[in-house]
């Protein structure tokens, strides 16, 4: 029997393009569809998680929200890869920088995604798994970023299960991020590791492209207006990556 519709996606495989862009926020999906895609149609709205399919140039592309955190990203990316025949998922979102050379508004392209989550335990591996992006998507994204002259960094993200921690004050919180900084992690976010592991397990391609909205170690943050303009630049980069995929 077909595995669709699923409990979370009320659609059929033919409703999606080969590539799905995934912001966290459902309203971002709607905004991307309206601002960047031609002839976009709503293909999913279960639980208000809006998904659209339209055209960027001649390329058929979908955009659908992932929600926040690895459990939510894990559900949607799993179903898209396994049941709906999606080939590529590109996460687009924000991240908090923890390296001095990474600045507000910069783009971080996640070559890998370390995590403090136990997500990989489900695979019963006899060791640690290193979640990596798809090289073909990474290559296409870097080429597009270079052509556009964008400030970007390629490296390791930290996908954390926590947005708020229970440390006794700021010094311990800073020390936690300092530990990751010392091993070269560029920025912290909350979804990419689950996406990369689902792609590895189910034969898909995945990439995370993040705009630096905060600098955790410096206590800096973008205004809402600056976030909007930075997000638009990142969306255009993701769409161009999808077109080349």
N, C-alpha and C positions, 0 to 999 in steps of 0.2 A: 504494500500500500504506500502511496506517496506520503512523505513526511511534512506536507504543507497543506493548508496553513499551519503554522506552529502556534503555541500559546502566546507568542510575542510578536509574530510578524504575519499579518493577514494579507498575504500576497502569494503569487506563484513565481517560479524561477524566471519566467520570461518577462516579469515586471521589472527586473533589475538589470543594469548594465554589468559588464565584466568587472568594472571598478566602482567601489563605493567609498565616498569620502565620509568620514565619521567625526563630526564635532560632538562634544558632550551634550550640548543644549539643544533640545528640539526646535526652539525658536531660531537658532542659528541655521538649522537645516532649511527651514522655511526661507530665511533671509538669503542663503546661498542660492537656493533654487530660483528665487525671484530676481536676484541681482546678476547671476552669472550663467544660468542655464537657459536655453531656448526650448520652448514647448514643454516645460516641466509639468508633470502630473503627479498628484499625490498617490503613492502606492501602498502606504502603511500609515496607520494612525492609532494602533493599539496602545493603550495607556498614554496616549498623547505623544508617543515617540514618532515624530513625523519623518517619513521617508518619501523622497521624490526621485523621479527619473526624468532626465531631459538630455539636451545636447550642448556640448561645449565644442563649437565648430562642428565638425562632422562626427565627433566621438560621442557615443551614448554613455552617459555617466549617471550614477545614482548618488544621492546624499541622504544619509539617515543618522539620527542621533545615536550615541552609544550610552548615554547616561553617565553618571559619575562613578569612578572606581572600577577595580578589576572584576568584581562579580557581575556588574552590569555590562561592561565591555565583553566579558567572557560569554555571556548569554547571546548577545547579538552577533558577535563575530563568529561564534560556533555555528549558529543557525545559518548565517549567510554563507559560510564556507561549506558546511556539510549538507545542507538541505536545499539551498537556493542556487548553487552553482557559481557563486561569486568567485572570481579569480584573484582580485586585488582589493585590499582594504587599506586606505590611507587615513590614519588618525590625524586630525588637525585640532590643536588645542593650545592651552597656555602651560607655562612651566616656570618654576622659580630657580633662578641661576644660583650656583654655589661656587663658581670659579671666577677669579678676578678679571680674566680676559673676556668673559661673557658679559654683555651689557644689556640693559633694557632695550626692547624692540628687536634685538638680534633674533635670528631663527636658529633653533637647534634641531638638527636632523639626527634621529636616534639610530645609530648603527647597532647598538645593543641596548638592552633594558635590564639592568640589575633590579632586584626587588627585595623588600623586607617581608614579602608575602609568602605564604606556604602553598601557593598555587601549583607549583611543580610536583608537590607530593602525590598528587593523584596519578602520576605516571609511574610511580614505584621504581624510580631509577636508582641504580646503585652508586649514586654520586650526585654532584650538582650539575644542573642544566644551565647553559648560557643562552638566553633568548636573543636571537639576532634578527635583523630586518632582512628583507629580500634585496640581494645585491642589484638586481636589475632595476628595481624601483629607486634604490639609493643612487645608482649611477645616473638615472634619468633626472632625479631631483637635483643632484649636485650640478649637473650640466645646465639645467634651467636656472638655478640660482646664480651661477656664474655669469650666464648670458644677461641676466637682469641686474647684475651688480649688487646683489643683496648681501647684507652682512650675515654670514651664517657660520655655524660650527658643526662638525660631524663628530659624533662620539657616543659616549654612554649616558643614558638617562637612568634615573632611579624612579621606579614605579613603587610608590609607597601606599600601604593600606591606610595610612593616617593622614588626615588633613590637620587635625588637632591632636597634640600629644599630651601626655599626663606627666611630663617631667616637672620637677620642682623648680620652676623658674627658667628664665631664658638661657643662662650659661649651659645647662645640660642639653637644651634643644640645639644650641649652636654646636656643641661638641658632637652630637649625633651627625649633623650635616658635615662637620669638619672631618669625621672619619671617612665619609664617602668622598669628600673633596680630595683627600690625600691619595685616593686610588684613581683619580682622574674623572670621576663622574661630573658631568657638566651642569645638569639641572634636575630638578625633582618634579614629577608629575604623578598620575595615579592610574593609568590605564595600559600603557604600552606593553608591559611584560605579558599580561594575559593575552593581548592581541597577537604578539609574536609567538607565544607558545601554541595558541590555537592554529595559527598559520602553519607552524612546523608540523603539528600533529595531523592536520587535515589537508595538507598539500596545497595551501594557498600562499599568496605573497602579501607581505605587510610592511608598512612603513609608518613611522610617527614623525610628524613635522610640527614643531612647537614654537610659538612666539614667546619670548621671555617677557612676562608681564610683571615679575617681581624679582628683586635680587635679595635672596634670603639673608645672606651674610651682611649686606650693607643696609638692609631695611628700606630699600627703595621700591617704588611701585608706580605703574602707569596709571594715569587718570582714565576714567571711562571712555573719553573721546580718543585718547591715545590707543587704548585697547582695540577700539573699533577699527581705526585706520591700520593698525598692525595686523589685525585679523584678516582684513581684506587683502593685504599683500600676501599673507600666507595662503589664503584660499586660491589666489591666482597661481601661486607656485604649485600647489597641490593639483590643480586642474591641468596645468601644463605637464606635470609629472604623469598624470593619468592619461593624457593624450599621447604621451610617448611610450606608455607601458605596453 
